Structures are given as C-alpha cells and as structure tokens.
C-alpha cells in the first residue's frame, strides 16, 4: 500500500521559544524539572512519556515508550517487568538513554547514563499506589513473551483476581519493579527557525556538570 502523502515534504518551522545560556539553569536536573512542569501546565499529550533505548549483549538496540514516575538527585525512575525484553537487556548492558519529546513546546530532552534497579521498598510503595487492576495485570502478563491469544491473557487475569480476592493488599511480584537512570549526559533541544535549533548539553565529570552549546 502506497502512502497517501509525500512525507519528504512534511516540515514545520519551529519558532515558539529560544534556549540561551543565560536562561538555562546551571543544574540540568533543575532545568529538566522546569521544562517538565511547563509541559504539564501546557497540557501536552502524555508529558511524562519517554522513549527508553537499551542495547543487548550482542549490541542490538531497541526502544519503547514508558512513563517517568520520579525525578530526583538520584536520577529518572520508571517501573516495568524485570523479565521483559528491556529488563533482560538492562541486565546484560546496564546503560541506557531516554528521550522526551514535547511537540507542542517544540522541545526534546535526551538523557544518557547508567541504570539499575531501585530499592525493593521503593518498588513496593509505587506498586501499591497503582489501581488494583494494574496490580493484577503485573501478575497476569508475562511481558514480552509469546502468548497464544488474548484469551490466554484474560484467563490469567481472572485466575489472579480469584487468587487475590481475599487479600486487601496484592503482593508485588518479584519480577516487577523500578529502575533508576543516573544521568551522565543531558541535552536540552529547543526548536528554532530554519533548523538552526538551540542545543545545550550538560556532561558530568567528577560529580560536576559542564555545559556547552552544540550546533544543530
């Protein structure tokens, strides 16, 4: 089937805002929080959505969208199934990158660093803050594994609902929990006219952040 549009001709001239050395914070985590807050206040679609990119032991990359659940001095936290494809790749290669794109604000943030599991009690707290249906779903889904049909998934959900029916608190499965990406490089990208975009990157060395401007 042929595309109905000439995608090579699709383009937008970005012109909403600028990113200058004077306006950016000296702390990239603080700057990220400013931009994330602006994305939330602007009601962009899924402001906490990020593209998580991982690499397997044989150097094959893969990417998927997950949701940011916390940002602190420790880094960027998200939750998932540890036995999933991403979990297996992170066990093989504990480095990753995450990308936020807020189209309505003509901004993206690219973050690279090391990644590891959060403490079990942190995963427990977040797991039990989720709706009960989502907690059951974490038990029912063998994430990234082949299943015969959706019926199999729904039967597993029904089985776990029955198993936990008499429990006020659903236990967190050991195969499900959080990761934290500790950043070593954070780049802020602001769209500008004529593709001359603003790019300011922070890199960490000896616990200190250095800052520089990159050509678009």
C-alpha positions as CSV (number, residue, x, y, z in Angstrom):
1,X,0.0,0.0,0.0
2,X,1.4,3.4,-1.0
3,X,1.5,6.3,1.4
4,X,-1.2,8.9,0.7
5,X,1.2,11.8,1.5
6,X,4.6,12.8,0.4
7,X,6.3,12.5,3.8
8,X,9.5,14.1,2.5
9,X,7.7,17.4,2.1
10,X,6.3,17.4,5.6
11,X,8.1,20.1,7.7
12,X,7.4,22.7,10.3
13,X,9.5,25.8,11.0
14,X,9.9,26.0,14.8
15,X,9.7,29.4,16.3
16,X,8.0,29.3,19.7
17,X,10.9,29.9,22.1
18,X,14.6,30.1,22.5
19,X,17.1,28.4,24.8
20,X,20.1,30.6,25.8
21,X,23.0,30.1,28.2
22,X,21.6,32.9,30.3
23,X,18.1,31.3,30.6
24,X,19.2,27.7,31.3
25,X,19.8,26.6,34.9
26,X,23.4,25.6,36.0
27,X,21.9,22.3,37.3
28,X,20.5,20.1,34.4
29,X,18.1,18.3,36.8
30,X,16.6,21.6,37.9
31,X,16.3,22.7,34.2
32,X,14.6,19.4,33.4
33,X,12.1,19.9,36.2
34,X,11.3,23.4,34.9
35,X,10.6,22.0,31.4
36,X,8.6,19.1,32.7
37,X,6.5,21.4,34.8
38,X,5.9,23.6,31.8
39,X,4.9,20.6,29.7
40,X,2.4,19.5,32.4
41,X,0.9,23.0,32.7
42,X,0.7,23.3,29.0
43,X,-1.3,20.1,29.0
44,X,0.8,18.4,26.3
45,X,-0.2,14.8,25.5
46,X,1.5,12.4,27.9
47,X,4.1,14.8,29.3
48,X,5.8,12.1,31.3
49,X,6.1,9.7,28.3
50,X,9.7,8.9,27.4
51,X,11.4,6.7,24.8
52,X,13.7,4.3,26.6
53,X,16.5,2.9,24.4
54,X,18.5,-0.2,25.5
55,X,21.2,-2.3,23.9
56,X,21.5,-6.1,24.1
57,X,24.7,-8.0,24.8
58,X,25.2,-8.5,21.1
59,X,24.9,-4.7,20.5
60,X,21.4,-4.7,19.0
61,X,19.4,-1.6,20.1
62,X,15.7,-1.5,20.9
63,X,13.4,1.3,22.1
64,X,9.9,1.6,23.6
65,X,7.8,4.2,25.4
66,X,7.4,4.1,29.2
67,X,6.3,6.7,31.7
68,X,8.5,8.7,34.1
69,X,7.4,8.3,37.7
70,X,10.0,10.3,39.6
71,X,12.9,12.6,39.0
72,X,15.3,13.4,41.9
73,X,19.0,13.8,42.6
74,X,19.3,10.0,42.2
75,X,18.0,10.2,38.6
76,X,15.0,9.3,36.5
77,X,12.7,6.5,37.7
78,X,10.3,4.2,35.8
79,X,8.7,0.9,36.5
80,X,8.3,-2.3,34.5
81,X,8.6,-6.1,34.4
82,X,12.2,-7.1,35.1
83,X,11.7,-10.2,32.9
84,X,10.7,-8.2,29.9
85,X,12.9,-7.6,26.9
86,X,14.1,-4.3,28.2
87,X,14.8,-5.9,31.6
88,X,16.9,-8.6,30.0
89,X,18.8,-6.1,28.0
90,X,19.4,-3.9,31.1
91,X,20.7,-6.9,32.9
92,X,23.2,-7.6,30.0
93,X,24.1,-4.0,29.5
94,X,23.3,-1.5,32.3
95,X,23.5,1.6,30.2
96,X,20.5,3.3,28.5
97,X,19.2,6.6,27.1
98,X,15.8,8.2,27.5
99,X,14.2,10.8,25.2
100,X,11.4,13.2,26.0
101,X,9.6,15.0,23.1
102,X,7.1,17.7,23.8
103,X,5.9,18.6,20.3
104,X,3.6,21.3,21.4
105,X,6.5,23.2,23.0
106,X,9.0,22.3,20.3
107,X,11.3,20.7,22.8
108,X,13.1,17.5,23.4
109,X,15.5,16.3,26.2
110,X,18.0,13.5,25.6
111,X,19.5,11.8,28.7
112,X,22.2,9.1,28.8
113,X,23.6,7.2,31.8
114,X,23.9,4.1,33.9
115,X,20.8,2.3,35.0
116,X,20.0,-0.1,37.9
117,X,17.1,-1.3,40.0
118,X,15.6,0.9,42.7
119,X,15.4,-0.5,46.3
120,X,12.7,-3.1,46.8
121,X,10.8,-0.8,49.3
122,X,10.6,1.9,46.6
123,X,9.1,-0.6,44.2
124,X,6.6,-1.7,46.9
125,X,5.4,1.8,47.6
126,X,4.8,2.6,44.0
127,X,3.2,-0.8,43.2
128,X,0.7,-0.4,46.0
129,X,-0.2,3.1,44.8
130,X,-1.4,1.7,41.5
131,X,-5.0,0.8,40.8
132,X,-5.8,-2.8,41.9
133,X,-6.5,-3.8,38.3
134,X,-3.0,-2.7,37.3
135,X,-1.5,-4.7,40.2
136,X,-3.3,-7.8,39.0
137,X,-2.1,-7.1,35.4
138,X,1.5,-7.1,36.6
139,X,1.0,-10.7,37.7
140,X,-1.0,-11.8,34.7
141,X,1.3,-10.5,31.9
142,X,4.5,-12.4,31.1
143,X,5.7,-9.2,29.4
144,X,7.5,-9.6,26.0
145,X,6.9,-13.4,25.9
146,X,4.9,-15.0,23.2
147,X,1.3,-15.9,24.1
148,X,-1.2,-17.9,22.1
149,X,-4.0,-15.4,22.2
150,X,-5.6,-12.6,24.2
151,X,-7.9,-15.2,25.8
152,X,-4.8,-16.6,27.5
153,X,-4.0,-13.2,29.0
154,X,-7.6,-12.7,30.1
155,X,-7.7,-16.1,31.7
156,X,-4.5,-15.4,33.6
157,X,-6.0,-12.1,34.8
158,X,-9.2,-13.9,36.0
159,X,-7.1,-16.5,37.8
160,X,-5.0,-13.9,39.7
161,X,-8.1,-11.9,40.6
162,X,-9.5,-15.1,42.2
163,X,-6.2,-15.9,43.9
164,X,-6.0,-12.4,45.5
165,X,-9.8,-11.9,46.1
166,X,-9.5,-12.3,49.8
167,X,-6.4,-10.1,50.2
168,X,-6.7,-6.4,50.9
169,X,-3.2,-5.9,49.6
170,X,-2.0,-7.5,46.4
171,X,1.7,-8.6,46.9
172,X,4.2,-7.1,44.5
173,X,5.6,-9.8,42.2
174,X,9.4,-10.1,42.5
175,X,9.7,-9.8,38.7
176,X,8.2,-6.3,38.7
177,X,9.7,-3.1,40.0
178,X,11.6,0.1,39.3
179,X,14.7,1.2,37.5
180,X,16.6,4.5,38.0
181,X,18.7,6.0,35.3
182,X,21.6,8.0,36.8
183,X,22.4,10.7,34.2
184,X,25.9,11.3,32.8
185,X,24.8,13.4,29.8
186,X,21.7,15.6,29.5
187,X,20.9,17.6,26.3
188,X,18.2,20.2,26.0
189,X,16.9,20.9,22.5
190,X,14.6,23.8,21.6
191,X,13.3,24.1,18.1
192,X,14.3,27.3,16.2
193,X,13.6,28.8,12.8
194,X,15.4,27.4,9.7
195,X,16.5,24.3,11.5
196,X,19.0,26.3,13.5
197,X,17.9,24.8,16.7
198,X,19.2,25.5,20.2
199,X,21.1,22.6,21.8
200,X,22.7,22.9,25.2
201,X,24.3,19.8,26.7
202,X,25.5,19.0,30.2
203,X,28.1,16.3,30.8
204,X,29.2,15.0,34.2
205,X,32.8,14.6,35.2
206,X,33.9,14.0,38.8
207,X,30.4,14.8,40.1
208,X,30.5,18.2,38.4
209,X,28.4,19.2,35.4
210,X,30.0,21.0,32.5
211,X,27.8,22.9,29.9
212,X,28.3,23.7,26.3
213,X,26.4,24.6,23.2
214,X,26.2,22.2,20.2
215,X,25.5,23.0,16.6
216,X,22.0,21.9,15.5
